[in-house]
Structure formats: structure tokens, C-alpha cells
């Protein structure tokens, strides 16, 4: 049974290269194990029948240092969205976009039997590869040959994951995990150097899916799901400028995203995986709090043979897009560290003991982003359309499918008293198990507020007394006056708010003098080789309170006794702290859009009946967020 159990797993994907033979050259110390595939409870003859290559549920027994670990895994059936597409170039130079049949893939998530709060994220495409956490110990497993595997906990040189938007150290407050599940519809781009490294669309397709499977597992801790809805491989050459300057690479990639990708494929976030090494020890870069905006994206260097390494960087950059700062930048930030896990996802640096948790301050940053007043986050509220696999629904995968009343995961991991994890049906007496309109297992009465208005541009959502899910987010029409600005996608972005988010209370936007002045010499080199004045819709210049302590490098200059401050990430790779948020008021009846100050007419018709499909009124003209992604 042992030999045949492993043989089943190793017949897969003949187009892929053979398994490594006998050793892991990138690992100094590892223990050799031979996994045993176990039958599923109630199906003792599973291995003696005709097993499926990628069954819905699979169990493996691993003997390690005198201990037995049983991995209980479920295939991540919703790893790939229903509208998933792949774009590449044919040998004749023709670019094609295809919608391939995903079918049964080989990427699993689960837990270790008998260990509370255990986690596993595994690929079985060629042997068993991934990670599992049992107790306080995190193990990485990789195949050596068709049966033997190496398990290790190696550390390598630390890799700094840089970010262009980092705030001054500040105190944090405990952050609550969102009650409603949020969804990131992710588009991944693989650059030409990464393609040349593997020379195979099939290998890259599997590698990207494995990366996203790991990222999705990490984000489930904070009630987020990451779903892959598109992949583009630049097999014939890069479509954006990619080089060792991480800032220019990110800027070029985001420019391509806005001018090309976003016009043909809806998505929430785009991540570039590159084979190019960035200067210094930088592993990636992303704009802070940019999810659901034109800057929603990041770049990551694929620096390791282990897919979980780049998955950690991608998860880190998505965290920045969701408003999470580096843990080290926040006074009093606490990361619940295990003895073999020395940092959380949003740590400034990462090592081969890859993080599996988000710190309390990351959760607080996320909560501020989701409920804040500067950047919109409504694109995360919609559940992407998911195709039901041919095998039908499966209880325990944390997705609500046909015939299920709830799905809180496997019995060992379910913490929801309203749901029976054994059959995915509601517990006796329960009307609901989750959702903004579900309280104490009962649907809240009609008219009860389930989502408060977050600011002057938002509108409260109310329960209908029938559904446990809070209605989709609605907000006031873009261009509606608010405080010192104009509403934009449910928020009221102003220069003052953005400066205070950067420097704290008392900070304010610089006067026009700072913007009219030509860039001082040091600042010119730090940003762009231009002698023009500052672009008020691109770079944020603030008057910083002198009492504020900061560990940030910044470009400061005095003009007629007025101080102008532009924050930068560090002395090696200076770049703007925060680009001006889209929709910021830049003059009377004018707003920042596409890095330029434009008339309010850029938002289109101001007529409520036109904008709201005749559903608006003079008292409250609002638009329904269609969650464009």
C-alpha cells in the first residue's frame, strides 16, 4: 500500500521535469521521511480500488523524530475563479487569451490531526511539497525522489521586503478580524526572465497556483480569501520596464496595468512575479492602502526554489495594498511568535522560517483600511462567481455550495457554534451561521443596521430580516461635496487627512509655495530627474509638526520659514511615502485623477436619475457599488 499510494501521486503531469534525486541542494539540514498515504475514515478500501489522482480529501502519515503527524488535506476547489484566463504568446508571435478548463488540480489545504489550530498548505503535483504547522513547530516538506521526502526548518539569509509607503512609528490598538469574509480577485503576471528560468508554461502555471494556494491559506486567518482569476506570462518579452530598480519597476508595472490589463480584465489586485533581482536585499514593493485603486498591485522577486518563499513576499505586498504597515514601524506592535517562527507576515524582513500569522497591529491597520475615510475598499465585498466542480459540493472547504446551509471547515478547525461541521447544516435552532445580519445564530430584524456609514460619503446598510448577509455596500455619488473635499467611491479624501495619516495630528498640507518651487537638488535625485515644480496630484507635501519623532528618511526644505516635508522609504532606495489619493480635491470643482488635477466632470453626469438609473432622489443620490475589480 505504501509504495502504490505514493506511485499514484507521482504519475502526475508528465510534462513537468523529473523529481529531484536524493538531495535538496538549497537546504543544509533535513530529515528524510517516506510519507504513507492513508485511507479516509469510512473508506478503508480506498487504496485497493481505483483511486483518483487528486481526490477531494487525502491523508498522509509522516514519521518524524519519533512522532507521527497525520496531514488531513482538502483540495482547494476554489483556488481558481470561474472567469479565470491565461494569456501568452504563440510561436508565430500571436498573443492569445484562453479560458482553460481547470479540472482537478493538485493543491490542498488542511490541518494536522490531533493538533489544535494546526495549518497545512500542500501541493501533490510531484510528490508532496509545502508546509504544515503542528503545535508551535513549522515544517517544510519537499520531494527527494518518487517516495522519499525531506522535511526541514532551515533559515537562510534574511531578505528585506521593502515598501514605498511606510508610516512613522505609532501606537497601535487591537484590531478585530472582519466579521464578513472579504475576497481578493488576484491577477498574476510572470515576467520574461522568470519564464526563461523555467522555459515551460505548464511549470509556471503550476508554480503560480501553488504560490496563490499558500497566500490564500495565510489570509484565511483574517477572514480573507485570495482567488486567482487570471495569469499572464510574458514569454516573448516584457510589456513593462523591469530592472533592478524596484521603484521604477513597480511604477512601470502599474502604468501597464492601468493602460492595458485593467481595460480587458476585471480584477482587484495585480502582482508581478519577476526573475530579476532588485538592488540590495529588497524582495518586493507595493503601494500602501491602494487596494481597489489604480495603484492596487505589487512586485515580488522569485528568489528561491521553494514556492512558499515568494508566496510570503506576495502576501506581504498584498498586505501593504490592504493598508498594513511594517510591524517594526509601530510602537508596541506584538507578533505572536512561536519558538520556530520569529516574525509575522508584515515584518520588514523575512527568513526561511516563513511567517504564518498577522500581528495584532496588522489587523488594526486592516480594520482602519476597511472602515477608513481615505481609500475605498468596496471591491473586496463581493463573492466572486465560483464554478461548482463536476464532483459536486464538498462539506468542509469553507465555501457555501449547493445543498449546504453553512461551511465552517473541518470538524477539527470549526469554531462556529451555529454550524454543524459534519454535514454543513445549521445547528438545531439556528437560523444562520455567519454574516453581518447574523447575531447569536439568528437573523437580525428588518431595518437593523449591519454596516454603519463610515464617513460623510458612505451610506449605512440595513438588514432585510430575511438574509444573514449584509447588503452590498452603497455610497454617495462621486463628486458630492464632503467636508473639505468631494466624495470618491465612498470616501472623502483630502490632503489634510493624508498628511495626518503620515505625520500624526497637527500635520497639514504644505502651502502652494512648496508645490510651485522647483525640486531641490537632493529631492530631485530622490524622485525624478525633473526641474519642474511638484505635481500636487502626485506627490504629497506636508507641513510636519516639529514635535513628531520620526525614524523616516525624508526630503525637507525651508521656504520663507515654511517647512516642506516629503517622506521616503530609506536612504538606499528613496521614493515617495504616499502618492496623493485619487479623488483628492485640488481646487474649486476640481479633483485629482490619473495624477492630474481635473474638472469634476471627469466623474460624468451629476444628474442623479442618470447616475443611479432613476433610483436616486434629491435628498440622497447614491450609487450602488458594483465592486468593479
N, C-alpha and C positions, 0 to 999 in steps of 0.2 A: 504493500500500500504506500509506503513512504516513497519509493522510487517512482511509482506511477503517478502519485499525487504531484510530485514536482515536475514530472515529464509533461503533464497536462499544461502546467503553467509556462513551460519553456518551448512549446510548439508555436508560439505566437509571433506574428509579424516577421515572416521570413525575409522581408525586405530590409529589416534592420541589421546592423552589424552583429557579429557573434558576441557572446558574453565575454567579459574579461576573464582571463585564465589564471586562477591561482593566487592573485595578489591585488592589493589596492595601492598603486604607487604613490597616491596622494595622501596616504594615511600612514602614520608612524606605527601605531599600535592598534590592533583589533583582535577580536576573538572569533574564531571560526565556528560556525554553527551550521547544522543541516535542518532546515525547517521541515516540519511534518504537517501535511495538510490533514485536518481533522474533519470528520463528518459533522453536519449541522444537527443539533438536537432534534430527535424525532425522525431522522433520516440516516440511520446507521449504515444503510447500503449505498450511500451516495457515491462513494468512490468505486463501487463494484458495478454501477450502472454506467450509462454513457454521460459523463459529466460535461457541463457547459464550460467552455474556455473561461468565460468571465461570468460566473454565477452571481446572482443578486447578493447573496451572502456567502462569506467564506471565512474559515477559521484556520489559523496556523499555530502550531505549538513550537516554541523556541526554548531550547535548553541553554541557559546562560549562567555560568559561575555557580552551578548547583541549584539554580532557581529555574522554574518553568514559567514562561509567560505565554498566555494564550491570546492571540490577537483575534478579535471579533470584528469583522470588516463588512461594511455595506458599500456597494458600488454607488458612487456619487452620480446618480442618474441625471441630475440637473446641473452638472458641471458646464454643459454647453446649452445655450439658449436655442429656441426653435428657429429664430431667424439667423442662425449662425452662417457666416460666409467666409470663404477663403479667397484671397487674391494673390496671384503670382503671374509670372510671365512664361509663355510658351517658348519653345526653342526658336520659333520663327520671329520672336520679338513681340508677339501679340499679348497684351495684358488681358487676363481673364479673371472673372469673379464667379466662383462656383458656390453652390449650396450643397455640400456633400452630405450623404446620409451618415449620421454619427454612429448609429447602431450600438452594439455592445462594446464599450471601451473597458480599459483595464485600470481605472483609477478609483481608489477606495478610501473611505474614511471610517473611523470606528473608535474602539476603546480596547483596553486590556482587561480581560475578565478577572474580576475579583479585586480590582483597584479602583477606588472611588476617584472621580474627576480625572481619570486617565484619558489620554488622547492618542489617536493614531491617524496618520496620513500616509497611504501606501500606494505604490504602483506595482502591478504584477505583470507589466508588459513583457519584460525579460527578466525572470526571476523576481525577487521581492526587493523593493527599494523605497526608502522613505524614512520616517521617524515614528517612534512611539514613546510615550511618557507613562511611566508606571511609578506611582508614589512621587518622590522628588527627583527621580532619575530620568534623563532623556537619552534615548539610544537612537543612533542612526544605523540603518542596515542597508547593505549593498551586496549584489551578487558577485561571487568569485568565479563560479562555473555553473553548470546546469543544476547542481544540487547544493553545493556549499556556498555559504554567505559569510560576510564579515560584518560584525557589529562593533561600533566604536563610539567614543565620546571625545574625539580629538579636538584640540584647539589649534588654530593656526594664527598667523599674524593678524592683528586687528585691522579691519578695513573701515575707514571712516566714511560714513554715508552722509555726504554734505547736502545742504539745503539752502536755497537762496533766501528763504523767508523765515527768520528766527527772531524771536522777541527777546526783550530784556528779561533778566531773571525776575520772577514774581512769585508771590504766594499762590497756592492752589487750594481749591476746595474739593471735597469728594464729589465725584460725578456719577450720576445714575446711568445704568445701561438703558438704552431706549426700550420702551415697552413694545412698540410696534417694530416688526422686522423691517430693515432697510435693505435695498438691493442696489448693487453697483453693476451696471451692464458694461463690461470691460471689453475694449478692443486692444489687441496686442499687435505691435509691429516689430518684425525682426529685420535688422539692417543687413547690408551686403556682407560685411566682414563676419558676422555671426553665421550667415548662410555658407560662406566659404569654409568656415570651420567644420561644418557637418556635411555639406555637399549633398543634402537629401531633404526634400520637402517632407517626406514621411517622418524622418527622425526629428525634424524641427517641430512638426505638428504634435508629435507625442511629447516632446520636451516642454513645449508651451503649455499643453494641457496638464502635465504633471506640475508645472510651476503654479498654474492657476488653482489646481486642486489643493496645493499646500496653502496658498494665500486665502482661499475660501475657508479652509479649516481654521486658520488663525483668527479670521474675522468673526467666526461664529461665537466666539467668547463675548463679543459686544453686540450680539444680535444683528449682525450684518451677513449677507450672503453676496459672494462675488461670482458672477456668471459670465462666462466667455461668450461673446456674441459675434466676434469677428477676429480674423487673423490675416495679416498681410505680410508676405515675405518678399523682401527686396532682393530677389535672386539675380537680377541683371544689373543692379546698381542702385545707389541710394537716391531717394527722391527729396531728401533734405540734406543739409550740410552736417556731416558727422565727423568730429575730430576730437582731439584730446582736451579741448576747452569745453568743459561740461556746461557752462552757462550759454555759450553760443550754440552748442548742440541742442540744448533744451529749447532755446528761442527759435531755432530753425525748425525743429520738430513741431512745436506748437503752431508756428506760422503755416506749415504744410497741413497740419490737422484742420485749421480753420479755413484755409483756402481750397482744400481738396477733400479730405476724409469726411468732415462734418457735413458736406453738401451731398454726399452719396450714401452715408451710413449713420443712422442714429445710434448714439451711444452716450454713456455718462462720463466715461473716462478712457483715455488712451495712454498706453505705456509702451515706450520703445525699449526693446532689449537689444543691446549692441555688443559686438565683439571688440570694440575699440576701448582701450584703457584710457582713463582720464588722468589728468595731471595729479601728482601727489598720490594720496591714498583715497581719493574720492571715489565712491562707488555709485552714486546716483544723485539726482537733483529733481526737485519739484517745487511748484509754486504753493505757498501756504493758503489754505482756505479757498481753493479755487474750484472745487467740485461744482458741477453744474454751470460753469462759466467757460469762456473761450480759452482759459488757461488750465483747464482740467486735464492734466497729464503729467508725465514724468519720464525720466530716462534712467536706465539701470545697466551697469556693466555686468555681463555674464562672466564672472572671473573664476568660476570653479566648475569642476566636472560634476559636482553634486547639484542637482536642480534646486534643492532646498536653499542653497546659498543665495542664488539670485531671487528666489521666491521671498526670502527675508527682505532683500533690498526693495523689491517691488511693493511688498506690503508696507514697508517703511515710507516709500514715496506716496502711496495712496493715502497713508495716514496724514502726511503733510497736506495733501489735497483736501482732506476732511478736517483741517484746522488743528491738527495735533502738532505741538512743538516738540523739540528735543527734551527728553527728561532732564538732562543736565542743566537746561536753561531755566528751570523752575525751582525756586527755593522750597525746600521741604518735600520735594517730589519723592514718592515712595514706590519702589518696584518690588513686588512680592517675589523675592529671589529664592530659588532653590539652591541646594548646595552645588548642583551641577549646572546651574543656569544663572549666570552672573549679570544679566541685563534684560530689559524689556524691549519690545518691538521698536519703540521710538527713542532708544538710546542713540547717542551721537555716533558710536562705533559698534560694530558687530564682530563676533568671532565665530569659530566653527561650533561652539556650543550655542546653537541658534536659539533666539528668544521664542517663547511660546505664549507670552502674555502681554497685555497692555497695562501700563501703570495706571494708578488712580488719577494722576494728573492728565494722562492721555484721554481718559474717559471724561474728565471735566472739560478739557479742550473740545472734545467731540460734542458734548452736551451744549456748550456755548455756540459751536458752529451750527448745530441743528436748530437752535432756538434764538440765534442772534439776529442782529439788525443790519449787518453789512453785506453778507453774501447769501444768495439763495441756495436752498438745499432740496427743493421740491422734487427734483428729478430722481431722488432716492426713494420716494414713497411708493412708486408703482411696482407691482409684481410683474416681472417680465412674462410674456407668453411662453409657456413651457409645454413642449410636446410630450404626450404620455407615451412611454416606450411600449413596444409591442407586448411585452410581458405583463403589462397592466400595473396597477398601483402596488406599492410595497410599503407596509407599515414600518416606521422606524427611521425614515430618511429625512425627517423634519420638513417635508413639503406636503401640503394638503393636496391629496389626489382623490380621484373618483372613488366614492364609497367610504371615504374617511371623514369623520367629524372633527378630528384633531390629529396632530402628529408631533409628539414631543421628543422623538428619538427612541432609542432602545430603552428597555426597562432599567438597565444599569445607569443610564445617564439622564432619564426623565425626572425633572423636579417639579412638574406641573400637577398639582393635586386635582385639577379639573379634568384631566385626560387619562384614560387607561392606555398605557403604552403597549400592552399586549395585543390589543385589537384596534387601536387608534379610534376608539369610540369614547364619547363623553362619559365621565364618571356618573354614577347614579345621582339624580337631582341636579346635575349641571346643565346649564343652557349653552355655555360657551367655555372655551379654554384659553383663548388669548384674543388680543385686540384692544384698541383704545376704548371701545364701548363694552368691554367685558370686565366686570368687577365682582370678585368673590364668586366666580363661576356663573354669574347671572348677567344677562344683557341689561345694560343701563336704560332707564326710561327715556321716552321720546323727549327731545329738547335739551337733554343734559349735554353740557359742553364736554367734548372729548379732546379737543385741541384748542387751547386758548389762543387768541390773537397775540402774536409775538411782538408786534410793533404797530405803528400807525399805518403801515401799508398792508398789514395782514388782516384776515377776517377769521373769526372763530368758526370751528366746525362743530356740529351738533349730532348727537346720536339720533337715530330714527326709531328706536325702540324695538327694532327687529333684527338688525345686523350687529354682530360684535365688533366689526371693523369700523374704525373711524373713517368718515368720508374723505375723499381725496382733497388735498389742500386747495383752497381758493384764496385769492388775494385781489387787491385793488388794481385798477388799470394802470399800466405803465404810464408815467408822466403825471399822475395825480400828485399835487403838492403835499409835502410832508415836512414838518419841522423846518429845517434849513435846506431841504432838497426836494427831490422828486422820487416817487415810488418807482422801483425797478424790480420786477419779478418777486414781489412780496417783501422787499426790504427798502430801507431809506438810506442809501449810502451817502456819507458826507466826508469831506476832508477831515473835519474835526474828529469824528469817530475813529477814523483810521489812524490818525496821529496819536490819539489816546490809547488805542489798542497797541500801538508800538511803544510809546514812551510813558504811558500812565496818565493819571488825572493831571490837569493843568496844561497838558500839551495842546498845541493848536497848529493849524496850517500856517505856513510862512506867508508873509505878505507877498504881493506881486513882485516886489523887488527881487526876491530870491529866484523867481522864475524868469525875470527879464534879464538877469545878469548872465553873461557868458560863463560857461562852466569853468571853475578854477582849475589850474593845471593838474593837481592831484586827483580831483574828481573826474576830470576829462579822461584820464588814463583808466580810472576805475570803471567808468561806464562805457562810453562810446567815443571814438576819436572825432568828436564834433565840437566846433567852437560856437555852436548855436546856443541859445538860451535853453533852459529846462522846459521840457514838454509837460505842461500842467496836467495833461490827461494820461501821462505815462509814469513819471517819477514823482513820488510823494516827498515833498519837502516840508519839514515841520519846524516849529519853534519849540525846542525841548526845554522843560523846566531844569534849571541847573541843579536842583536838589536830587534829581533822579540819578541813582547809581546805575551804571551800565558796564557790562563786560564786553560790549559790542565794539567792533571797529566801525568808525563812521567817517564820513566826509563832512567836515564842518567848516564854515567860513563866516566871517562877520561882514556886514554891510550896513554902514551908518548905525553902528551899535546894535544891529539886529542879528541874531544868530540863526543860521540856516543849517539844518541837520539832515543828512541822508545816511541811513544806516546801511551797513554792508556786512556780508557774512563773515569774512576773515581777511587777513592781510594777503593770503596767497591767491585767493580767488574772489576778489571783491565784486559785488553785484548789488543791485537794488534790494533793499529789505522787502519792500512791498510795492508792487505796481498799483497804481490807482485803480480802485474797483470800478468795473463798468457800471454806468448809470449815475455816477457821481455828478452832482451839479457843478458846472464850471462857468456859469454865467446866467444871466436872466434868460429864462426859456431855453437854456442850453444844458446838455449833458455829455459826459464822456462816453463815447462808443468807438470801438476799434482804435483806441489810443489817440483819438482826436475829439475836439470839442464841437459838437454838432447840435443843430436845432432840435427841439422836441419833436418835430415832425418825423424824425427818424423812427419813432415808435409807431408811425402810421396814424390811422384815423383816431381822433379824440372823441368821436361820436359813440356814445355808449351802445346804442342799438346795433351799430355796425360791429363794434368790437366784441360785444357779448352775445352776438347772434340774437338780438332783440330780447335778451333776458335781463338786461340791466335796468337801472332806474336812476333818476336824478340824485336820489339820496345815497345810493350805494352801487356804483358801477364797478363790477369786478369781472375778472376773467378766471375761468377755470384752468388750473394748471394741468395741461395735457402731458406734463412730465416729459418734455422733449429731451431726449438724451442722445 
